[in-house]
C-alpha cells in the first residue's frame, strides 16, 4: 500500500506540473464522478443477473480510467462561467484568472470565425512518444499480480484508481468465445489495463514483419543510396572549420609530469623495464635447419626438403635480350600445358624497378611451396626413366611370319547376285558358293572354272561342305529348307560311301505327335541336279554347319518368339532334335567343337558353350559388343574369335577368362565373317568396308604363354555395292590361301 501511495503522489506531482491550467473545481468534479462510477460499478454487479447480454462485452463495462483525462476547451469555458460559487475562498484568484482566460478565448473565437471554432486544444498526453510506459496506467514496471485481490489495477495520470472491467466469463465461455468469435485469434489481453485488445490489420502486419526479421515500417527502404559525406574530391567548404585548440600547440604539462615520475621510478629501480624476448624462436623455427646432422640424414632413403631454385637472369626486371620471348616462342608457351612449360612466366622488361607491378601469382606460388613442404614424401623412391616406346611389346616383322596371303590370284565370276556364303572341300580342290540369284555353283579352285550350277529356286543364305574327307556332300540353306547336295566330285569310293549314307533308312520309333522338321527325298529334275534330301524347317534358316565327323549338322533359325531356333540333324538316322527348350536371346551362329563334344551358341551379346554329353552349359563368354555376327573355333579348340556388327573382333582364350583376351578394332565398318586356318596360325576377318584383314595368331602349347596376335595384311579387291562389302571368308584347308565372297557377285582368291 505504501508503494501505491508513493505512486499516487508522484502521479499528482506530474499532473500538477504538466496541467497548471486545470482548476481545483475540476478536481472536485472528478471526485464526484469517481464516486458515481463506484456506485455504478456495484450497481452493475446487481444488474448483471437481470440482463441477458454479457456485460463484459457491453459499452458500460469500459472503465472510465482509460478515457482521456483532459477536457474540451469549450467545456472548460462553460464550467468557468457557471460554477464559480462552489469553490473555496482560497481559490477565488485562480478562478478569476481562469475566467479571464476563457473570456479572452471566447473573444478570439468570435473574431476568428467558423474555421477557428473547429480547432481544439489537443492534450499533450494523447499522443505520447514514450515506448517505456503506458500513459493510461502509471504504476510503472511492477508485477500486475499485486492487484489481483483489488477492484482496481493501477492509477491514471491524475492519481485516480483504474477499476477493472466486470468479467464474469469462465473457462466454458472462453472456449465458446474461442470457437465462435472470428476475432479471437487476434485478441490480446493487456495485463496493465486488464482489457482485451483486438489488433488491427496494421498491427498484425507489423507483428508478421517483425517475426520474419523484416523492418517494421513498410515504407522503409533498407537499400537507400549512401550519402558520401567524405570523398576524395576537394570541396570548396570544409566539413568543419573549427579552429585548432591552443593545447594542440603547447605540450601537455600533465603528461610531462607523468613521464618525469616514470623516469625517476626507473632510475631508482622501482620499475624494471620488460626484457625483450625473442618469441620467434618459440613460435617459428626452421623445421629442417639441422637436418644434415640429424639421424634422418644418415638414412639412405631419406629425402631432404625440396629447395627453391635460385632466380636466374630471366626473372630480372631488365633481362638481357636473349632471354626475351619471340612471338613464336610466346605462342608455343601459351599452347603448352602448364606442367610442360620450361618457365612458369613470360620474361618482361621494365624501364625501372619502380614500374614493376605486383606478382599476380604470388599467393598461388606460396601455397604451392607450402604443399611441396608438407606433402613431400619423406622417402626416396627409385624410379627408372623408361622411354614410353620401350614399353610397347616388340612384335615380329610380317616378313618373319610368312607364309600368309598377300596378293589377289583369281576371281571367280558367274553369279548375278550377292554371294553370301562359300565353302571349300576337305581336299582343297573344289569350292562351292551360294548366291541371292537362286543358284549354287561348284568351282575348281586352281582354274576358277565353274563345273556345275544347281538352281535351288531361292536365295541361298549359307552353304557348307562336309568336312569328312571320306564323304562328298554339301548342305545348302534355301528359305526354310536345308538341302543335302551330292556334287559327285570325288573318286568312286567316296561317292559310294556318300550314297550309302544318304540311302540309310529312317528309324521308326514311337512318334510323339507331329514333328517340326520333315525329312523328304527329292525326285525328278532336282534329283538329276544332285539334290538328294530336303529337311523342311518351320521357319527360314540362316546358317548351317557340319560336325567334324560329317554325320551331324546344325541349323539356325533366328526368331525371338520361338524356342525352336537351333536344330541338330543326324544324317545317317534321318532324325532331328531341338537341344534347347528355351533360348536366352536371339541366336546368330552356332559351331561344333573340333575335338570335344562341345557346342557353341552365339547370341547377340554372348557365346554359350554347352556340353552335349552332360547336357549342361559349361561356360558363358561375354563378347563386350552390341551384336555378334559370326563365330569361328580354333582347330585346337581352346580359342574362339567373334566378329560383330560394331566393327570389333574379339579373341577369347577359354583357359584364361570368359572376357575377351584381345579386342581388335581394325575395321571401319561391320565385321560380317571370321575364319581360322586349320593348319597355319592364321585367321581372317571380312568387313563391309571392302577389306579382308589377315592376322597371325600363334597359339603356344605352354599354358603360361599368351597367344601372339599380329595383323599382317589388309587385302582389298571387292567393290562395295549397296553399302555391303565382303560377306564371307574362308581358308584353304592345306594352303595359306584365303577365299572371299562379296556383294559385287564375285569370289576372290588371295595367295
C-alpha positions, 0 to 999 in steps of 0.5 A: 500500500505504501508503494501505491501511495508513493505512486499516487503522489508522484502521479499528482506531482506530474499532473500538477506540473504538466496541467497548471491550467486545470482548476481545483473545481475540476478536481472536485468534479472528478471526485464526484464522478469517481464516486458515481462510477463506484456506485455504478460499478456495484450497481452493475454487479446487481444488474448483471443477473437481470440482463441477458447480454454479457456485460463484459462485452457491453459499452458500460463495462469500459472503465472510465480510467482509460478515457482521456483525462483532459477536457474540451476547451469549450467545456472548460469555458462553460464550467468557468462561467457557471460554477464559480460559487462552489469553490473555496475562498482560497481559490477565488484568484485562480478562478478569476484568472481562469475566467479571464482566460476563457473570456479572452478565448471566447473573444478570439473565437468570435473574431476568428470565425467558423474555421477557428471554432473547429480547432481544439486544444489537443492534450499533450498526453494523447499522443505520447512518444514514450515506448517505456510506459503506458500513459493510461496506467502509471504504476510503472514496471511492477508485477500486475499480480499485486492487484489481483485481490483489488477492484482496481489495477493501477492509477491514471495520470491524475492519481485516480484508481483504474477499476477493472472491467466486470468479467464474469466469463469462465473457462466454458465461455472462453472456449465458446468465445474461442470457437465462435468469435472470428476475432479471437485469434487476434485478441490480446489481453493487456495485463496493465489495463486488464482489457482485451485488445483486438489488433488491427490489420496494421498491427498484425502486419507489423507483428508478421514483419517483425517475426520474419526479421523484416523492418517494421515500417513498410515504407522503409527502404533498407537499400537507400543510396549512401550519402558520401559525406567524405570523398576524395574530391576537394570541396570548396567548404570544409566539413568543419572549420573549427579552429585548432585548440591552443593545447594542440600547440603547447605540450601537455604539462600533465603528461610531462609530469607523468613521464618525469615520475616514470623516469625517476621510478626507473632510475631508482629501480622501482620499475624494471623495464620488460626484457625483450624476448625473442618469441620467434624462436618459440613460435617459428623455427626452421623445421629442417635447419639441422637436418644434415646432422640429424639421424634422418640424414644418415638414412639412405632413403631419406629425402631432404626438403625440396629447395627453391631454385635460385632466380636466374637472369630471366626473372630480372626486371631488365633481362638481357635480350636473349632471354626475351620471348619471340612471338613464336616462342610466346605462342608455343608457351601459351599452347603448352600445358602448364606442367610442360612449360620450361618457365612458369612466366613470360620474361618482361622488361621494365624501364625501372624497378619502380614500374614493376607491378605486383606478382599476380601469382604470388599467393598461388606460388606460396601455397604451392611451396607450402604443399611441396613442404608438407606433402613431400614424401619423406622417402626416396623412391627409385624410379627408372626413366623408361622411354614410353616406346620401350614399353610397347611389346616388340612384335615380329616383322610380317616378313618373319611370319610368312607364309600368309596371303598377300596378293589377289590370284583369281576371281571367280565370276558367274553369279548375278547376285550377292554371294553370301556364303562359300565353302571349300572341300576337305581336299582343297580342290573344289569350292562351292558358293551360294548366291541371292540369284537362286543358284549354287555353283561348284568351282575348281579352285586352281582354274576358277572354272565353274563345273556345275550350277544347281538352281535351288529356286531361292536365295541361298543364305549359307552353304557348307561342305562336309568336312569328312574327307571320306564323304562328298556332300554339301548342305545348302540353306534355301528359305526354310529348307536345308538341302543335302547336295551330292556334287559327285566330285570325288573318286568312286569310293567316296561317292559310294560311301556318300550314297550309302549314307544318304540311302540309310533308312529312317528309324521308326520309333514311337512318334510323339505327335507331329514333328517340326522338321520333315525329312523328304527325298527329292525326285525328278529334275532336282534329283538329276541336279544332285539334290538328294534330301530336303529337311523342311524347317518351320521357319527360314534358316540362316546358317548351317554347319557340319560336325567334324565327323560329317554325320551331324549338322546344325541349323539356325533359325533366328526368331525371338518368339520361338524356342525352336531356333537351333536344330541338330540333324543326324544324317545317317538316322534321318532324325532331328532334335531341338537341344534347347527348350528355351533360348536366352536371346536371339541366336546368330551362329552356332559351331561344333567343337573340333575335338570335344563334344562341345557346342557353341551358341552365339547370341547377340551379346554372348557365346554359350558353350554347352556340353552335349554329353552332360547336357549342361552349359559349361561356360558363358563368354561375354563378347563386350559388343552390341551384336555378334555376327559370326563365330569361328573355333580354333582347330585346337579348340581352346580359342574362339574369335567373334566378329560383330556388327560394331566393327570389333573382333574379339579373341577369347582364350577359354583357359584364361577368362570368359572376357575377351583376351584381345579386342581388335578394332581394325575395321571401319565398318561391320565385321560380317565373317571370321575364319581360322586356318586349320593348319597355319596360325592364321585367321581372317576377318571380312568387313563391309568396308571392302577389306579382308584383314589377315592376322597371325595368331600363334597359339603356344602349347605352354599354358603360361604363354599368351597367344601372339596376335599380329595383323599382317595384311589388309587385302582389298579387291571387292567393290562395295555395292549397296553399302555391303562389302565382303560377306564371307571368308574362308581358308584353304584347308592345306594352303595359306590361301584365303577365299572371299565372297562379296556383294559385287557377285564375285569370289576372290582368291588371295595367295 
